[in-house]
Amino acid sequence: MEQVKQVIICSAGHSGSTLLDMVIGAHSMCESLGELVLLPMEFAMNTSCTCGNEMRRCPLWSEVGCRLGIDVKNDPYALNLGFIRAKVGDPRVTSCFYSWNARFWTRVNYLKLKHNLPLPKKLTQRYDDGITNTKLVFEIVRQLTGKSIVIDSSKQHNRAVSLYLSDPEHTRLIMLVRDGRGVFYSSLKRGYDRRISLNGWYNYYNHLRSLLARYVPERHVLEVKYEDFVMHTELECRRICDFLGIAFEPNMIDFISVTHHNVNGNDIRFMRNSEMHLDEKWKNQLSSADISFFERYAGSMNRLFGYKD
């Protein structure tokens, strides 16, 4: 079996990717990176790393920046790890113009992958450089930590498949899914309308599945359900370890006991204990009209993942 070097977690937002990332990262052979694509923005804002230090003072990320020759305070975006798709954060990468540009070029690269389009190199140079730089960061982190496997939960499906194609022997993808009604509710409660709340989940998996079917053999992709992971953590951890070719370690379940350096992600990364709670508030909070809307437009997709009434 090939030695796995990087694991890319693919999931729609609000699906538990931070939790999954940290649990795998608690393994003695693994290092949890979080949403690595957002590292330049986190440097720019000097937010808190999961280890508790400011990003620019984090012993891991500050050294990564140093080895790359990046001035993380004055020129953090010299580090190109891909298009940043963030709703809040540094205005330089959350402005309407930047967001539109990122969406446009993300779509271009999705179509290139989906249809294997021979686009001119100059049209995809920034995207391609982001993949190259991400792999360089992976290697630096492995050198600094002594860990053999890094986990990236940036989520972006184009980026995940491109990273896989750049090193298929040593890359594995985990497709994390959650009942779409739970993701739908999470977006609704944040003030988004039904259509936007639904599209984020539906389009993500629709696009991801088409790319996986074209480029990634089934043996290199593991589907994990959020609900199963929370309710049967040890069993799912054993399944994940088998997939990665490593031995299960019980301390993975006590993931907070390990120092992590996750970039961005859910606030669960700052918890004081490793207790997990299944979030199914949607069962009581979604109206019958919301449920009907979801079922009409996305019920079939949800059932593909095994979710029924």
Buried (B, 14 or more C-beta within 10 A) or exposed (E): EEEBBBBBBBBBBBBBBBBBBBBBBBBEBBBBBBBBBBBBBBBBBBBBBBBEBBBBEBEBBBBBBEBBEBEBEEEBBBBBBBBBBBEEBBEEBBEEEBBEEBEEBBEBBBEBBBEEEEEEEEBBEEBBEBBEBBBBBBBBBBEBEEBBBBBBBBBBBBBBBBBBBBEBEBBBBBBBBBBBBBBBBBBBBEEBEBEEBBBBBBEBBEBBBBBBEEBBEEEBBBBBBBBBBBEEBEEBBBBBBEBBEBEBBEEBBEBBEBBBBBBBBBEBBEBEEBEBEEBBEBEEEBEEEBBEBBBEBBBEBBEEBEBEE
